[in-house]
Amino acid sequence: MTRPKRPHRLIHRISGQTYLWLAMLIFAASGAVTRKLTEIGAQHFIGARNPISFCNVLFVGNLCALILLILIYGQQWNKATLKQLSSQDWVSLTAVAILSGALAPGLIFQALALTGVNNVILVGRLEPPLTLALSVWFLRERINIWEFIGAIAAFVGVILTIILQPPTEAMMNMGGFSFGIGELLAAAGSVAVAASTIIGKKYLSQIPLGIYSIFRTALGTVIFFFLALVLYGSEHFVDVLSPFLWQWMFLYGGLIVVVGQSFWIKGLKTSTVSMASLVNSFSPVVGILAAYLILGEAPTLPQYIGGSLILVGIFLSQVGIWRQTSRIASAKVSSTQAQQQLEIGMGFKGI
C-alpha cells in the first residue's frame, strides 16, 4: 500500500526554476502595483498629503526587505567574517549601496510618478546592454556576436521609446529633441544599477551574499531617507506611521518584498545563470501585461515600436547565452557573483 506524499515533501520537490518564475511574475507586476497603491492613497488624503506616497512605499518596503534579509543571512554578520573584509571592500560596498540601494530606486520611483509604468519598464531595459558594454570595457569580458547584436537592438529600442513619446508637460528640450523627464529618470536609474553591478563584479565577487545584501539594503535605505529629507523636507515622511499606509504595506511588503524576495533567493540557490536569464527575459512582457490588467494602461505606438526592438534584442541575447550554457554551467561562481549576474536585467523589483 502506497503512502500518500506529505505536503512538505512536495514543497521540497518544487524546482528552483519554478521559484524563479514565481519571483519574476511578482517583480514584473511590482511597478503596476506600486502605482495602484499611490492612486489608492490619493483617494484618501490626510490633510493635503497622500499617505501612500512613492517615498513612503520605498522606505517602508526597504525596511521589510531588510528584516527578511536579516532573518535569512543574519548569522553571516560575525566577527570572524567581518575581519576578513578590507577597507577597499567597505568602500566598494558603500558605493554599491549608494548606487543601487538609494540612487537607482529613488530615480525609478520618481519616474513612476511622472510617466507611465510601461515607459519605466521599457526604458529600464537599458540596463542589460549598458552592463554588457561596461563589462567589456572595464572587466575585459568577452561576448559573442549574438549578445552584441542583441544589446544594440535593445539599446535602439530604448532610445526609440524615449524620443517617440508624444509631447507632455513633463518634458525637457535637449539639442532640438524633447525628452520626457520620467523616461530620463528611469534611464538614469538604469545607469546607476549598471555601474553598481560592474563595481560588484570587480571588487565584491567574494563577499558573502548576506553581508553584500544586508549592507546594501540598510545603507541604501538610510541614505535615501536623508536624501529625501534634504530634497522634500521632514514633512514628507510625516505619514510614515499612518495605519492606512501600513495596512496596504502589509500587502505590498508581504507579497512583493517578503514572498518575492524569498522565492528569488530560493531559486537563486538551485538554478543556473542561463536559466535565470531566460526567466528574466519575460519580465518586460509580464510587466506590460500587469500594467494593462491592474491600471488599464495599454501600450502606445512608441512603446510598441521600441518594445518590439527590445524583445528582438532580448531574444538574440538569449541565443548567445544558450550557446554558452555549457561553459556557464561548468564555471564555479560565488553566491554573490550569482546574485549579481541574475540581477542584470531584472529591472524594478519593488524595492
C-alpha positions as CSV (number, residue, x, y, z in Angstrom):
1,M,0.0,0.0,0.0
2,T,1.5,3.3,-1.1
3,R,1.7,6.1,1.5
4,P,0.4,9.5,0.5
5,K,3.1,12.1,-0.2
6,R,3.4,14.6,2.6
7,P,2.9,18.3,1.7
8,H,6.4,19.3,2.9
9,R,8.0,16.7,0.6
10,L,6.1,18.2,-2.3
11,I,7.4,21.7,-1.3
12,H,10.9,20.4,-1.3
13,R,10.4,19.0,-4.8
14,I,9.5,22.4,-6.3
15,S,12.4,23.2,-8.6
16,G,14.5,26.3,-8.5
17,Q,13.2,27.2,-11.9
18,T,9.6,27.4,-10.5
19,Y,10.7,29.7,-7.7
20,L,12.4,32.0,-10.3
21,W,9.3,32.1,-12.5
22,L,7.1,33.0,-9.5
23,A,9.6,35.7,-8.3
24,M,9.7,37.1,-11.8
25,L,5.9,37.3,-12.0
26,I,5.8,39.1,-8.7
27,F,8.6,41.5,-9.5
28,A,7.3,42.3,-13.0
29,A,4.0,43.4,-11.5
30,S,5.6,45.5,-8.8
31,G,5.6,48.7,-10.9
32,A,1.9,48.5,-11.6
33,V,1.1,47.5,-8.0
34,T,3.2,50.5,-6.7
35,R,1.4,53.0,-9.0
36,K,-2.0,51.5,-8.0
37,L,-1.2,51.9,-4.3
38,T,-0.4,55.6,-4.8
39,E,-3.6,56.0,-6.6
40,I,-5.5,54.5,-3.7
41,G,-3.6,56.8,-1.3
42,A,-4.6,59.8,-3.5
43,Q,-8.2,59.0,-2.8
44,H,-7.6,59.0,1.0
45,F,-5.6,62.2,1.6
46,I,-4.6,63.0,5.2
47,G,-4.8,66.8,5.2
48,A,-3.3,67.7,1.8
49,R,-0.9,64.7,1.8
50,N,-1.0,61.3,0.1
51,P,-0.2,58.8,2.9
52,I,0.9,56.2,0.3
53,S,3.4,58.4,-1.4
54,F,6.2,56.8,-3.5
55,C,8.8,57.8,-0.9
56,N,6.7,56.1,1.9
57,V,6.3,52.9,-0.2
58,L,10.0,52.8,-1.0
59,F,11.1,53.5,2.6
60,V,8.8,51.0,4.3
61,G,9.3,48.4,1.5
62,N,13.0,48.6,2.1
63,L,12.6,48.1,5.8
64,C,10.5,45.0,5.1
65,A,13.2,43.7,2.8
66,L,15.9,44.4,5.4
67,I,14.0,42.5,8.1
68,L,13.7,39.5,5.7
69,L,17.4,39.6,4.8
70,I,18.5,39.8,8.4
71,L,16.3,36.7,9.2
72,I,17.9,34.7,6.4
73,Y,21.5,35.9,6.4
74,G,22.0,37.5,9.9
75,Q,24.3,34.7,11.0
76,Q,26.9,35.8,8.4
77,W,27.5,39.1,10.3
78,N,30.0,37.7,12.8
79,K,33.4,39.0,13.9
80,A,35.4,36.3,12.0
81,T,33.8,37.2,8.7
82,L,33.8,40.9,9.1
83,K,37.6,40.9,10.0
84,Q,38.3,39.4,6.6
85,L,36.9,42.5,4.8
86,S,39.4,45.1,3.7
87,S,39.0,48.8,3.6
88,Q,38.6,48.6,-0.2
89,D,35.7,46.0,0.3
90,W,33.9,48.5,2.6
91,V,34.4,51.4,0.1
92,S,33.1,49.2,-2.7
93,L,30.1,48.1,-0.6
94,T,29.3,51.7,0.2
95,A,29.5,52.7,-3.5
96,V,27.1,49.8,-4.4
97,A,24.7,50.7,-1.6
98,I,24.6,54.4,-2.8
99,L,24.1,53.5,-6.4
100,S,21.7,50.5,-6.3
101,G,20.3,50.8,-2.8
102,A,19.5,54.5,-2.7
103,L,20.0,56.4,-6.0
104,A,18.6,53.9,-8.5
105,P,15.3,53.1,-6.6
106,G,14.8,56.8,-5.8
107,L,15.1,57.7,-9.5
108,I,12.8,54.8,-10.6
109,F,10.1,55.7,-8.0
110,Q,10.2,59.3,-9.2
111,A,10.0,58.1,-12.8
112,L,6.8,56.2,-11.9
113,A,5.4,59.4,-10.5
114,L,6.0,61.2,-13.8
115,T,5.4,58.7,-16.6
116,G,3.6,55.5,-17.5
117,V,4.6,52.2,-16.0
118,N,5.2,50.8,-19.4
119,N,7.7,53.5,-20.2
120,V,9.6,52.8,-17.0
121,I,9.6,49.0,-17.8
122,L,10.9,49.5,-21.4
123,V,13.4,52.3,-20.6
124,G,14.7,50.1,-17.8
125,R,15.9,47.6,-20.4
126,L,18.7,50.0,-21.0
127,E,20.5,48.3,-18.0
128,P,21.4,44.9,-19.6
129,P,23.2,46.3,-22.8
130,L,24.8,49.1,-20.7
131,T,26.1,46.5,-18.2
132,L,27.3,44.3,-21.1
133,A,29.2,47.3,-22.6
134,L,30.8,48.3,-19.3
135,S,31.8,44.6,-18.7
136,V,33.7,44.6,-22.0
137,W,35.2,48.0,-21.3
138,F,36.2,47.7,-17.7
139,L,36.3,44.0,-17.0
140,R,37.6,42.9,-20.4
141,E,34.9,40.2,-20.6
142,R,34.3,38.6,-24.0
143,I,30.9,38.4,-25.6
144,N,29.7,36.6,-28.7
145,I,28.1,38.2,-31.7
146,W,24.6,37.3,-30.7
147,E,24.9,39.1,-27.4
148,F,26.4,42.1,-29.2
149,I,23.7,42.4,-31.8
150,G,21.0,41.8,-29.1
151,A,22.4,44.6,-27.0
152,I,22.4,47.0,-29.9
153,A,18.8,46.1,-30.8
154,A,17.7,46.6,-27.2
155,F,19.6,49.9,-26.9
156,V,18.0,51.3,-30.1
157,G,14.6,50.1,-28.8
158,V,15.0,52.1,-25.6
159,I,16.1,55.2,-27.5
160,L,13.1,55.0,-29.7
161,T,10.8,54.5,-26.7
162,I,12.2,57.8,-25.2
163,I,12.3,60.0,-28.3
164,L,9.0,58.9,-29.8
165,Q,6.9,59.9,-26.8
166,P,4.1,62.4,-27.5
167,P,4.6,65.9,-26.1
168,T,3.6,66.3,-22.4
169,E,4.1,69.0,-19.8
170,A,6.8,66.9,-18.0
171,M,9.3,67.2,-20.9
172,M,12.6,69.0,-21.5
173,N,14.3,70.0,-24.7
174,M,17.9,68.9,-25.4
175,G,19.6,69.5,-28.8
176,G,16.3,70.0,-30.6
177,F,14.7,66.9,-29.2
178,S,12.1,66.7,-26.5
179,F,12.6,64.0,-23.8
180,G,10.2,63.0,-21.1
181,I,11.6,63.7,-17.6
182,G,10.2,60.5,-16.3
183,E,11.9,58.5,-19.1
184,L,15.2,60.2,-18.4
185,L,15.0,59.4,-14.7
186,A,14.3,55.8,-15.5
187,A,17.3,55.8,-17.8
188,A,19.4,57.4,-15.1
189,G,18.3,54.7,-12.6
190,S,19.4,52.0,-15.1
191,V,22.8,53.7,-15.4
192,A,23.2,53.6,-11.6
193,V,22.3,49.9,-11.4
194,A,24.7,49.0,-14.3
195,A,27.5,50.9,-12.6
196,S,26.9,49.2,-9.3
197,T,26.8,45.8,-11.0
198,I,30.2,46.5,-12.5
199,I,31.7,47.6,-9.2
200,G,30.2,44.5,-7.5
201,K,31.6,42.1,-10.1
202,K,35.1,43.6,-10.0
203,Y,35.5,44.1,-6.3
204,L,32.8,42.2,-4.4
205,S,32.6,38.8,-6.0
206,Q,34.0,37.0,-2.9
207,I,32.0,38.9,-0.3
208,P,29.4,36.7,1.4
209,L,25.9,37.2,0.0
210,G,24.4,38.0,3.3
211,I,26.9,40.8,4.1
212,Y,26.5,42.2,0.5
213,S,22.7,42.2,0.5
214,I,22.1,43.4,4.1
215,F,24.7,46.2,3.9
216,R,23.4,47.4,0.6
217,T,19.8,47.4,1.7
218,A,20.5,49.0,5.1
219,L,22.8,51.8,4.0
220,G,20.8,52.4,0.9
221,T,17.6,52.9,2.9
222,V,19.3,55.3,5.4
223,I,20.9,57.4,2.5
224,F,17.5,57.5,0.7
225,F,15.8,58.7,3.9
226,F,18.2,61.6,4.5
227,L,18.3,62.5,0.8
228,A,14.5,62.7,0.7
229,L,14.6,64.9,3.9
230,V,17.0,67.3,2.2
231,L,15.1,67.4,-1.1
232,Y,11.5,67.4,0.2
233,G,11.6,68.3,3.9
234,S,10.8,66.5,7.1
235,E,7.0,66.7,6.4
236,H,7.5,64.3,3.5
237,F,7.6,61.3,5.9
238,V,5.1,62.6,8.4
239,D,2.6,59.9,7.5
240,V,5.1,57.0,7.5
241,L,3.4,55.5,10.6
242,S,-0.1,56.0,9.3
243,P,-2.3,52.9,9.9
244,F,-3.8,53.4,6.5
245,L,-0.3,53.2,4.9
246,W,0.7,50.2,6.9
247,Q,-2.5,48.2,6.1
248,W,-1.6,48.4,2.5
249,M,2.2,48.0,3.1
250,F,1.5,44.7,4.8
251,L,0.1,43.5,1.4
252,Y,2.9,45.2,-0.6
253,G,5.7,44.2,1.8
254,G,4.3,40.7,2.4
255,L,3.7,39.8,-1.3
256,I,6.3,41.7,-3.3
257,V,9.1,42.1,-0.8
258,V,8.9,39.0,1.5
259,V,7.3,36.4,-0.8
260,G,9.1,37.8,-3.9
261,Q,12.5,38.0,-2.3
262,S,12.1,34.6,-0.6
263,F,11.2,32.9,-4.0
264,W,14.1,34.8,-5.6
265,I,16.7,33.7,-3.1
266,K,15.3,30.1,-3.1
267,G,15.5,29.9,-6.9
268,L,18.9,31.6,-6.9
269,K,20.4,28.7,-4.8
270,T,19.5,25.9,-7.2
271,S,19.3,27.4,-10.7
272,T,21.9,28.1,-13.3
273,V,22.6,31.6,-14.6
274,S,21.4,30.8,-18.1
275,M,18.0,29.6,-16.7
276,A,17.6,32.7,-14.6
277,S,18.4,34.8,-17.6
278,L,15.8,33.0,-19.7
279,V,13.2,33.6,-16.9
280,N,14.2,37.3,-16.6
281,S,13.7,37.8,-20.4
282,F,10.0,37.5,-19.9
283,S,9.8,40.3,-17.3
284,P,9.0,43.2,-19.7
285,V,6.2,41.3,-21.3
286,V,4.7,40.3,-18.0
287,G,5.2,43.9,-16.6
288,I,3.3,45.5,-19.5
289,L,0.5,42.9,-19.2
290,A,0.3,43.7,-15.5
291,A,0.1,47.4,-16.2
292,Y,-2.8,46.7,-18.5
293,L,-4.7,44.4,-16.1
294,I,-4.1,46.4,-13.0
295,L,-4.1,50.0,-14.3
296,G,-5.8,49.7,-17.7
297,E,-2.6,51.2,-19.2
298,A,-2.5,49.9,-22.8
299,P,0.8,50.2,-24.8
300,T,1.1,53.2,-27.1
301,L,2.6,53.2,-30.6
302,P,6.1,54.4,-29.4
303,Q,6.0,51.6,-26.8
304,Y,5.0,49.0,-29.4
305,I,7.9,50.2,-31.7
306,G,10.5,50.4,-29.0
307,G,9.3,47.3,-27.2
308,S,9.4,45.2,-30.4
309,L,13.0,46.0,-30.9
310,I,13.8,45.4,-27.2
311,L,12.2,42.0,-27.4
312,V,14.2,41.2,-30.5
313,G,17.3,42.2,-28.6
314,I,16.4,40.0,-25.7
315,F,15.8,37.0,-28.0
316,L,19.2,37.5,-29.7
317,S,21.0,37.9,-26.4
318,Q,19.3,34.8,-25.1
319,V,20.5,32.8,-28.1
320,G,24.1,33.9,-27.2
321,I,23.5,32.8,-23.6
322,W,22.2,29.4,-24.8
323,R,25.3,28.9,-26.8
324,Q,27.4,29.5,-23.7
325,T,25.3,27.3,-21.4
326,S,27.8,24.5,-21.1
327,R,30.6,26.9,-20.2
328,I,28.5,28.9,-17.7
329,A,27.1,25.7,-16.1
330,S,30.7,24.4,-15.5
331,A,32.0,27.7,-14.2
332,K,32.4,28.0,-10.4
333,V,31.0,31.3,-9.1
334,S,30.3,32.5,-5.6
335,S,26.8,33.2,-4.3
336,T,27.4,36.9,-4.6
337,Q,28.6,36.6,-8.2
338,A,25.4,34.6,-9.0
339,Q,23.3,37.2,-7.3
340,Q,24.9,40.0,-9.4
341,Q,24.6,38.1,-12.6
342,L,21.0,37.2,-12.0
343,E,20.1,40.7,-11.1
344,I,21.2,42.0,-14.5
345,G,18.0,42.8,-16.5
346,M,15.6,42.1,-13.6
347,G,14.6,45.8,-13.6
348,F,12.4,47.2,-10.9
349,K,11.7,44.7,-8.1
350,G,9.5,46.9,-5.8
351,I,12.5,47.8,-3.6
